[in-house]
Structures are given as structure tokens and as C-alpha cells.
Amino acid sequence: MSVEDRYFDGLFAGNDDPWAFRDRWYEQRKRAITLAALPRPHYRAIFEPGCANGELSADLATRCDRLLCCDTAAAAVTLARTRLSLFEHAEVRQGRLPGDWPNEQFDLIVLSEVGYYLDAPDLKHLIERAAQSLTADGQLLACHWRPPIDGCPLNARLVHDLLHEHLHLPRLVLHQEADFLLELWSREPRSVAALEGLR
């Protein structure tokens, strides 16, 4: 069973940064690696489900023409809207995945620390919706904490295995550490060096 909304509401009750995204070097470094892993300097439209308080969102906003974020927790949506208030091209919606997946097209979808909160059927539905939402050259980046999390139906390896199995897309990036796993799949199979004529 997917993690219920009240879990996330509880995390944000009286705490505007429950994972210490702003203060922990681990989180700052992981964001930097996530941004560096993106093969393109700029995207037309990015979707970031599970945006929490918008720390990664603010960095993604500098790399696109349109940014859509969503979160299931009302407090997180309010925090993310405040964090992104300087970016006119950014929008934050409240919604629960996979049911509230937007009917829009994106050339980048970022699944950062969200997959293991879903059970396998919900994650497969999300992957299906994501694949339908990707443009002809679209990309999907996933990044997840590797140690097990109490109460989560899946772990990082299972999430990424399901993504790889059901996206049916070439994998351009694979970064693995003791703490987290980051992968990126793309409908444009050429590497950055190949696109720039270096190979």
C-alpha cells in the first residue's frame, strides 16, 4: 500500500524543512550532482512531482522555460510556492500521485525521493503516465536514498528496476553511491559528447 497523505502532513507539521534540505551538506551535494547529471543546459518544460518545500525546484527553475511542481501536503505546496515566488514561469499544484498526474507534455521529469513512497502498482501507473507525458526527446531523472525507510513499500533499487523495466528507454546516466542512486533515461539516446560532435 502506498504511503498515506497523513504521513507527509505530519512531517510538515511545525517544520518547514523536515529533511533539512537547506542545512545538510549531503542534500546540497546531492542537488549539485542531480543538476550536473542533466545532459542539457536548458529544458522547455520540467515536471517535478513530490517537490516538498521547493529547494530542488528553485534550482530546476533556472534550467527551463516552464516548471510545474506538485506535492500532496498542503504545507509543502505553500512553502514551495513561496520558494518559487521569484520565478514567474513556475507553478506549484497540490495533488496525489499517480492519480493527479498532469495532462501535459514535458521534456524532463524529475522523480527525486518519491518512488519508494508508492507501492508497485501505483509506481507502475506513475511510470506509464510519465512515459505518456514525455516529449519526443524527453528525459526522466530519478534519484533515491538507498537505505531502507520504515513504512515505505519499496526501496531505491526496486524503484529504479521498475523504471528501467517499464520505461523502455536508453539509460544515459548511472550514478551510484552508498547513500543514493541516480539514473537518467532519455528518448534521445545520444550522449552529450555525441551531440556536440566530439565522438
N, C-alpha and C positions, 0 to 999 in steps of 0.2 A: 504494500500500500504506500502511495506517495505521502510525503510528509505534509501534515495539515497546516493550514494558514496560521493557526494559533501559535504554532512553534515560532514562526517569524515575527508575529505580533509581539510575542513575549521577549524576543531578542531585542527589539527596538523600544520596549517599554522603559523609558527613562534613560536610554543610551543611544546617542546619535551616531556611534561608531562601534557596534558590538564586536566586530572582528579586528578593530584597531588598524584599519586600512591606512589612516593618516600617520600613525605613530611608529608602526613596526617597520624596521628595515626590510624584513622578509617580504612584506607586502609591497613596499616601494620598489624593491628589486624585481619582484615578480611582475609588477606592472611594466617596468622598463623592458624586461625580457619579452613580455607579451607584445608591446608596441614594436620592438625591434624585429620580432618574428613576422610581422605583417610584410608580405612581399611588395606591396605598393605603397608609395608615399601618400596617396590620396585616393579616397573612395567616393563614389556618388552617394550611396545610401548605406548606412550601417544600422543594424538592429542588435541591441544588447538586452536580452531578457535577463531578469534577475539582477537588476542594476544596483540594488542596495542603496547606499547613500550617495552614489554617483561619483566616487573617486576615480575609478577607471573611465567612467563615462566622460568626465571632463577632458581626459587625455584623448579619448576617441573623437571627441567633438572637434579637435584641432586637425583631424585627418580626413574630414568628409564634408560634403555639401549638405547632407541631411543625416541627423541622428535620431533614432527612435529608441527609447528605453522603456522598460516596464518592470514592475515589481508587484508582488502580491500583497505586501504590507503597506497599509496606508501611510504609516510614519516614514517608511523608506521613500515612498513616492514624493512626499512633501520635502524631505531632505534632498533628494536628487533634483527636484525642481529648483530648489534654492541654489544648489551647487552649480547647476547649468543655466542659471538665470542670465548670464552674460552672453550666452550663445543663442542667437535668435533662430538658428536652424535646428535646435534640439527640442525634442518633445518627450515628456515622460507620462506614461499611462499606467493606471492600476489594472492589473489583470492576472489571472492564474493560468499557468501553462499546464498542458498544451491547449486547453480549450479556447483561450483568448488570444491565440496566435493571430497577428495582424494579416489582413488580406492585401499585402503589398509586396513589392519586389526589392531585394537588397543585393548589393554586390559584396557585402561582408556581414556575416552573422557571428557574434562573439558569445560563446557559451562559457562564461567564466564562473566556476564554482557553483554550478546549478544542476548538473546532470544527475548527481547521486541523490538528490532530494526526491527524484521521481522513481517510481517502480519501473520495471522493464516494459510493461505495456504502455505506460504513459510516455516513457522515453522514446519508444519506437514510434509512437504517434507524433511526438515532437520532431523527431528526425524526418519523418515523412513530410510534415508541414514545412520544415526548414528547407528540404530539398525542393519542394514546390515553390518556395519563395526566392530561391537563388536565381540571379540573372544568368545569362548565357556564359558569362565569365566569372560567376560568383564564387566566393570563398567562404569557408566556415572554419573558425578557430575555436578550439576547446582547450581549456586549462583547468585542471582539478587537483586538489590536495590528495596525496596518495595514501596516507594512513587512514584506517577506518574511522568513521564518525558514528558515534552512538545514535541509533534511531534512523539512520539512512538506509534505504533498501539496497543501494548499490555502492560500489567503490569506484575509484578513478579508473582502474584497469577495465572493469566491466563496462563503464560508460563509454570509454574510448573504443573498446572492442565492438560494441553495438554501433557506434558511429561509423567505424570503418566498414563494418559488415553491411550496413543499410544505406549509407550514402552513395556507395558505388562510385567514388571519385578518387582521382590520384591524390596521394598524400605528398605535399610539398615540404612540410616541416615536421620534424620529430625532435622534441627536446625533453629529456627525462632526467630528473634529479631524484634524490632520496625523498624529497618533500612533495614535489609536484610533477605532473605530466602535462605537456603542452604539445598539441598537434594541430596542423592546418591542412585542410583538404581544399582542392580547387578544381573548377571546371576548365580553367586554363592551365594545362599541365606543364607549361614551360617554366623553367627556373628564372630567377631574377637575372642571372648572368646570361642565360639564353635569350631572354627578351632584350637585353642590351647589346646583343651581338658579340659577347665575349667568348662564346663557345658554340 
